[in-house]
């Protein structure tokens, strides 16, 4: 499949094989990401003597963690499609400007979130369903997790830009590396070093940091159609406005999940910490349902966006017709 001047091949060949090539690694990455969360909770639930309270504490933190992810998706969900549209139009500099401003936005949002959560951590945790028994575990987990806010947001928010340049395998590898490292570090920190929930949080932060570094070094390479350059890291009001307008939708959808968790935790804590722990387990299992659709969306969005920008809109059977020959 020949590549065009942007460096991608989204404008050539047949649509269905192209969608599958992009979507399948993205779906696999989402399943691995789900494993990330489930393994964390399995280990925490098996901490001797305090597993139920520790799991409930981490479940309470999940409301804040989902909100952090929502802000990351605000950047990735808004910036990546715009960058792909720009590449489709042959506007490489504009695409890189969007990527650079996405990074700046991630930095600003991570600082604001860290400041707000550290300033009001205990009131936030109590409001989201922590009890006097689970608050110490929730505080221990979240205080370490929030220290790695930028790495977490970068790993989530910048990964879609790798798909934009047609490398879904690399995007999947960034998740695989983090997940594998987390699975290895969890038992070491939680049990061998006797760090408990703090160890689980530290393992997650280190794993996300490694994923973020993997993504950043990939986007810094000169040979790709989309890369981070010094000139692109300048605030641009137009790029930020467009990114914000498009990013509102994925942000609202993701943050709604956080609000639902907040409401449910607040209701269940009145019956006991075991119920909050049970909800934490259920939320992990419910992810299995949403993973295929979110993975498919993540993988196919760059293809659709690129061809929209490229002007390939004439085909009546988009899944089977050739794109530009």
N, C-alpha and C positions, 0 to 999 in steps of 0.2 A: 504494500500500500504506500504510494508516494506521499511524501510530506510537502506541505505548502510552505510559503515563505515565513510563516509564524513559527514553524518548527513542530507543529502538531499535525495529526492526520485525521482530524475530525470532519474535514470537508470532503473526504474521499471514500470510495467503497460503498458497501451496503450498510444500512442503518442498524439492522438487527444484530449482526455479528459485532458491530462496533459497540452497541449498547451492552451486549453481554460481556465483551472484553473489559469494559469499564465497570459494570455493575457487580459482577461476581466477586472480584477481589474486595470491593467495598462492602459487600454483604458479609464476606468472610471476616473482614476486619471488625465489623460490628459485633459478630458473634464472639470474637476474641476479646473485644472490649467488654462484652457482657460477662465473660469468664473472669476478667479482671476483678469486677465487683463481687461476683459470687464467691470466688476463692478467698478474697479479703474477709468476707462475712462468715465463711465456714471456719476459718482459723479463729476469728474473734469469738464466735459462738462456742468454741471448744476451750477457751481459757478457763482453767480449773477454778471452780467456786464462784466465779463472777461472770460467766459467759452470758447469761441472760441480761444482766444489767449493762454489760459492756456492749452487747449487740444493740440494745435499745438506745444507748448513748450514741452509737455510730449512726443508727437509723434516724435519730433526731438531727444529726449533722447533715444527713442526706438532703434535707430541705435547702440548706445553704449551699451545699455542693452542686445541686441541680441549678441553683441560681447562678453560680459561677460559670457553669457550663452554658447556661442560656446567654450570658453576656459574650462568651466566646463564639457561640453560634450567631450572635448578632453581627460579629465581624466576618466570620467565615461564610455564613449563609448570605450575607449582603455583598461581600467583596469578591468572592470566587466567581459567581455568575457574571458579575460586571467585568471582571478581568477576562473571562472567557469570551464575552461579547466583544470586548475591545480587540482581542486577538483575532476573532473572526473578521473584524473590520480591517485588520492589518495595522492596528494602532498599538504597537508593542510598548511604546513609551507610556501611553495612558494606562495600559494593563499593569506595568511595573509601578506606576505612580499609585494605583489602587492598592497593590500589594504593600508598598511602603507605608501608605497611610493606614492600612489595616494593622500593621505592626505597631505604629504609633498609637492607634486607638486601643489596642490590646494592652500596651504599657500603661496608658492613662486609666483605663477601666480597672486593671489589676491593682494599681495604687489606690484608687478610690475604694474599691471593695475591701482591700486589706485594712485600710484606715477605718472604715465604718465597722467592720466586723470585730477588729481588735478593740475598738473603743467601747463597743456595746455587746461583747461576746456573751456574757452570762445572761443578760436580759433577753437577748435574741434566742438563746438556747432554751430558756425557760418558756418563752412565748411560743416556741415551736414544739413543745411537748416534753421537755426534760423534767425529771423529778429530782428531789434532793438526792436520791440514790444514784441516778444516772448522770447527773450534771458533771461530776468529776471526770467521768469517762468521755463525755461529749466535749468538755472543755479541753481535755488532754489531746483528743484526736484533732479537733478543729484548730487549736492553736498551732499545731505543727503543719497541718494541711494548708492553712492559709499562708504560711511562710513561702510556700511554693506556688502561690496563685498565678504568677506570670507563666511559669513552666506549664501548669495545667491548662491555662487559657491558650498558650501558644500551641501546645500539642493538639488541642481541639480546633482552635480557630485557624491555624495555618495549614493543617492537613488537607483541606479541600483545594488549596492552591496547587498541591502536587498533582491532583487529578486534572486540573486545568491544563497542564502541559502534557497530559497523556501518559502518566506513569502510575497507574493504579496499584501496581505491584510494590512500588516504593512506598506509597501511602499505606498499604497494608503492612509492609515490613515495619514501619514506624510504630504501629500499634502492637505488632507481634513482639518486637523487642521490649517494649514497655511491659507488656503482659507477662512475658517469660521472666523478666527480671523481677517483677512484683511477686510472682509465684515462688521464686527462689528466696527472695529476701524476707517475705512474710514470716515463715517459720523461724528463720534465723533471728530476726528482731523480736518477734512476739514471744517465742519460747526459749530459744538458746540464750538470748541476752536478757530475757525476762523483762521486756519493755512493755508488754501488754498492748493496749490500744495505741499508745504512743508509737510503738514499733510498727504497727500496721500503717499508721499515717506516714511515718518516715519512709517506709518501703514504697508507698504510693507516690510520695513526692519525688524520691530518687528516680523511680521508674518513669514518671512523667517528664522529669528533667532530661533524662537520656533520650526519650522520644522527641522532646522539643529540640534538643541539640541536633539530633539526626535530621529533623525537618529543616532547621535553619541552615545547616551545612549544605543540604541538597539545594535549597533555594538561593544559596550564595554562589553556586557554580555558574560560570560564564556560558557554558554550552547549551543551556536551556532557554526556551523561548520566554520564560518568565523568571526573573532573578531579582534579588535584593541588591540594589545599588545605592551609593551614597546620595546621588541626585534624587532618588525616589523617596528618600526618607525626609522629605520636606512637607510640612502640613499644606494640604490643598483643600480649600473649602468646598470646591465642586465635588471632588472625589468623596470627601467625608459626608457631604449631604446626600449624594446618590447612594452611598453604602448604607447610610442610616435608614434611608427610605425603603430600601430593599431588605435590610436586615431586621426590620421591625417584626415581620411575619414569623420567621423562625424563632426570634426571641420570645414573642408572645406565646407561641406554642410550647416552647421549652419551659418558660417561667410559669406557665399554667400548671405544669406537672409539679413544680415546687410548691405552688399555692395549695394544690390538692393534698400534698404530703403534709403541709402545715396544718390544714384543717383536720385531717384524719388523725395525726399524732395528738393534736390538742384534745380530740374527742376520746381517743383510746387511753390516754394517760390516766384518766379518771378511774379506769378499771384495773390499772396495774401495768407495771413495766413489761410483763410477759406479753401483753397484747401489742405493745409498741414493737417488741422484738419480732413477733409473728408478722406484723405488717412489713417490717424490714425484709424478712424472708420472702413474703409474697411479692413485694416490689421487684426483687431480683428475678423471680420466676416470670413475672408479667413482662419483663424485658424481652423474653423469647418471642412474644407475639409481635412486638414493634420492630425488632431488629431487621427482618427482611425488607420491609417497606422503607425504613430509613436508609438502609444500605443501598437499595436500588435508587433512591432519590439522590443520594450522595454521588453515586457512580455515573448516573445518566445526566445530571444537571449540566456538567461542563459540555457535553456533546450537544445538548439542546441549545444552550446559551451560545456556543460557538457558531452553530449553523444559523441561529437567529441573526447574529451579528454579520455573518458571511452572506446573508441573503438567500440561503437555501430553503425557501418556503413554498416552492412551486409544486412539490410532490404531493399527490393525493393519497398515497399509501406509504407513510413515512417509515414504517418498520421494514419494508422490503425494497424500496426503490433505491437506485444508486444515487450518491451525492456527487454532483459535478462529474459524472462519468464513472 
